[in-house]
Amino acid sequence: MVKSKGWNWKMLNDETKKEIWLEPSMESYYLLNRWKRQGKKEFLDIGCGLGRHTIQFSKAGFNTKAIDISKDAVDYAKKWAQEENLSIDFLNTDMMELPYEDESFDCILCRNVISHTDTDGIKCILDRIYDLLKKDGECFLTLGSKNASTYKDPKNPVLDENTKIRMDDGPEKGVQHFYADMNIIPELFKKFKIELLYHNQEFKQKEDGSFNSYWHYFLLIRK
């Protein structure tokens, strides 16, 4: 299992570059309403980044805890929470070393984070998520897809059959990425009931009018 690496948040050195990472994702609104309707209360944000979902769920009344491997990200999220007068338990720690008791959480979110490891690491963090969830607890997560151009790019070094190191310029440069397909997903999630699974291609338009394309698996799983 490789050593965890976090984003280089210092590369986003002005507020305009941070804007996309301060706005909650579209699916988070569905999850928030779903989990409130189910009476869930104890929420963990794994890989909280600058705190967009941590703040969102805390404002909605969840008992919220959040972790990130980046001290810069956690410091930013803490300051934001203080400005909002929110009581949130933040930790600057590795997702492989979550210091919580088993069955502590009703719901867990880990969007665009657990893929930052190799195949052994993915298996480890999924085992830990299973232990942390209460019975009938749910977790929403994303995984990189082997359809992604970064998986197919021969310039990105191979760590194992599912894992490459991103070498393109940006905050993820040098960070390992696990990529999934439907051959491996059933095995990875055999402990869980998969409530929702979709394979999504996103597009982002560049200044010249062309588009970047991103592929991910989105999963909602239940213990």
C-alpha positions, 0 to 999 in steps of 0.5 A: 500500500502506497503512502497517502498524498494530498492535494497541493491546495497552495496552488489555488492561491486566490479566491477565484480559483477556490470558488468551485471547491467552496460550492457543494456538489449537486448530489450533496443536496440529495444526500442531505435530504435523504439522510435527514428524512431517514433520521440520520445525525452523525456525519463524517466528511472524509477528505473535506478539502476546504469544507464545502460539504462539512459546512453544508451538513453542519448548517443542516443540523448534522453532528459533523466531523471532518478529516483531510490530510492537508493541513492547509485545507483543514485550516481553511475549513476551520476558519470558515466554520468559525466565521459561521459559528459552527461547532465541527470536529476537524482532524488533519489526518490520513484517511487510512488512520481514522481515529473513531470508534466502530459504528460511530456514524450514520452517514459518510461522504467521501467525494473525490478522495478515496481514489488517491491511493492504490488497490490495496489502499482502496480495500483498506479504506472500504473496510474501515468505512464499513466498520465506522458505519452503524447498521443501515448507515450509508456512505456516498463516494466517488471512484476514478474510472478507467475511461478517464484520459489520465488512466489511458495516458502513457506518461502517467507511471503505473503502480498496479493494474488499477493505479497510476500517478498523475503527472499533469500540472495541477494540485494533484501532480504526483498523487496516485489515483486508483481507477475502477471498472465494472470488473472490480466494483462488485468485489470491492463492495461485496460487504455492502448493499449498493443502493445507487451506482452510476458511471458519469462523464463530466465536461468542463469548457475551457477558455478556447471553447473546447472541453475537458472530459472527466469520468467517475463512478458514483456509489451510494452504499449501505451497511 
